[in-house]
């Protein structure tokens, strides 16, 4: 019984961590896109 509870808890943790990483990756992509567009705009203006 105790073991099952622990397994379920660790599964939830793994899911949470995966979601967290996915969110972080999305943020990173958004940030790099923003940086790229600013850099391109800067290059065009010069």
C-alpha positions, 0 to 999 in steps of 0.5 A: 500500500505504502509503495503504491502511494509512493509510486503514484507520487513519483509519477506525479512529480515526473509529470510535473517536471516534464510540464515544467521543462516544456514550459521552460522550452517554450519560454526559451523559444519565445525569448530567442525569437524576440532576440532574433527579431530585434537583432534582424531589425537592428541589422536592417536599420544600420 
